[in-house]
Amino acid sequence: MDQTIIFFFAAIIIVGGLLFAVIEFTKKGTKQLDVNRYRIKWLAIEQQLKKDEPSSYHLVVLNADKLLDQALKDRGAKGETLGERLKSSATLFSNRNTVWTAHKLRNQIAHETDVSVNYDAARQALNGFKQALKDVGAI
């Protein structure tokens, strides 16, 4: 009888340990980000925006969008595209509309030939991306 109880508890401990290991190896979305690496990249993007260089307006929006996409991937967000990752991570964002507006501007830049972006629109998009990066814990 005593051996049966010992065997039973040993089996529970082994199964519990295996279950814990499986959960730890498969959970996503809670990964820690290298904040210093993201801050350095973010500062470089912000410095690329020059009021007297209209060509920089498109570039900073594209680069900020890529950085947010990478942060969401590194956090384990689900989805094949940034749009899908934004949807699956919607609860993380303090202002979903600014993130989506910034991402939509990126899509216009990437997919339309006659997009005109002014300094204020680029600055506003950067502010949206910056807040999103803060919200996901990247900067």
C-alpha atoms as one frame of an Amber mdcrd trajectory, in Angstrom:
protein
   0.000   0.000   0.000   2.795   2.434   0.885   4.617   1.691  -2.373   1.436
   2.415  -4.335   1.110   5.865  -2.741   4.772   6.641  -3.366   4.447   5.511
  -6.991   1.275   7.599  -7.391   2.939  10.780  -6.082   6.051  10.157  -8.160
   3.880   9.798 -11.270   2.060  13.058 -10.437   5.368  14.892  -9.986   6.766
  13.550 -13.267   3.614  14.355 -15.247   3.431  17.799 -13.632   7.061  18.486
 -14.495   6.538  17.439 -18.100   3.405  19.566 -18.367   5.255  22.575 -16.961
   8.121  22.054 -19.449   5.709  21.849 -22.394   3.945  25.048 -21.315   7.221
  26.934 -20.913   8.549  25.880 -24.311   5.357  26.621 -26.221   4.072  29.865
 -24.730   4.339  32.942 -26.903   3.701  36.629 -26.548   5.544  37.134 -23.282
   9.096  37.234 -24.560  11.313  39.997 -23.256  12.662  42.391 -25.839  16.171
  43.818 -26.007  15.107  47.355 -25.098  18.563  48.842 -25.634  18.771  47.441
 -29.174  15.315  48.800 -30.025  16.079  52.222 -28.524  19.230  52.545 -30.611
  17.317  51.637 -33.771  14.472  53.986 -32.860  16.805  56.924 -32.261  18.433
  56.289 -35.641  15.003  56.381 -37.314  14.042  59.613 -35.566  17.325  61.210
 -36.634  16.644  60.261 -40.261  13.639  62.578 -40.384  14.805  65.947 -41.716
  12.316  68.761 -42.253  14.275  70.079 -45.242  14.581  66.607 -46.868  11.200
  65.419 -48.182  12.792  62.155 -49.307  13.300  61.282 -45.641   9.564  61.367
 -44.919   8.819  58.104 -46.706  11.936  56.394 -45.413  11.258  56.998 -41.718
   7.682  55.731 -41.977   8.840  52.556 -43.717  11.652  51.979 -41.209   9.463
  52.651 -38.164   6.861  50.218 -39.477   9.554  47.555 -39.942  10.830  48.113
 -36.403   7.358  47.702 -34.915   6.851  44.573 -37.005  10.111  43.122 -35.691
   9.169  43.955 -32.103   5.837  42.186 -32.469   7.523  39.155 -34.046  10.055
  39.075 -31.215   7.211  39.227 -28.698   5.654  36.219 -30.404   2.610  37.987
 -31.845   0.559  35.759 -34.105   0.022  36.546 -37.755   1.668  36.394 -41.141
   1.648  40.158 -41.781   2.059  43.203 -39.580  -1.650  43.898 -40.001  -2.473
  40.469 -38.593   0.056  40.914 -35.782  -1.466  44.309 -34.947  -4.916  42.713
 -34.735  -3.716  39.852 -32.549  -1.915  42.319 -30.250  -4.645  44.975 -30.178
  -5.033  44.883 -26.408  -1.413  45.981 -25.953  -1.893  49.364 -27.606  -2.948
  52.440 -25.676  -4.234  54.013 -28.905  -5.005  51.531 -31.653  -6.126  54.224
 -34.096  -2.757  55.990 -34.189  -0.946  52.710 -34.793  -3.329  51.754 -37.588
  -3.145  55.232 -39.145   0.652  55.046 -39.183   0.601  51.536 -40.658  -1.924
  52.584 -43.324   0.385  55.443 -44.326   3.184  52.908 -44.652   0.982  50.779
 -46.891   0.192  53.771 -49.089   3.893  54.574 -49.414   4.751  50.968 -50.223
   1.911  50.223 -52.641   0.846  53.460 -54.306   2.954  55.417 -56.782   1.642
  58.939 -56.241   1.653  59.237 -52.450   2.627  62.627 -51.120   3.725  62.704
 -47.494   4.512  65.962 -45.746   6.680  66.495 -42.693   3.739  66.713 -40.300
   2.233  63.440 -41.528   5.596  61.690 -41.192   6.063  63.142 -37.692   2.565
  62.056 -36.682   3.175  58.539 -37.988   6.458  58.381 -36.062   4.623  59.396
 -32.900   2.134  56.574 -33.468   4.890  54.027 -34.030   6.814  55.310 -31.011
   3.826  54.883 -28.709   3.193  51.413 -30.116   6.820  50.447 -29.478   6.480
  51.717 -25.904   3.239  49.773 -25.491   4.860  46.486 -26.545   7.871  47.109
 -24.291  10.441  47.672 -27.033  11.479  51.199 -26.024
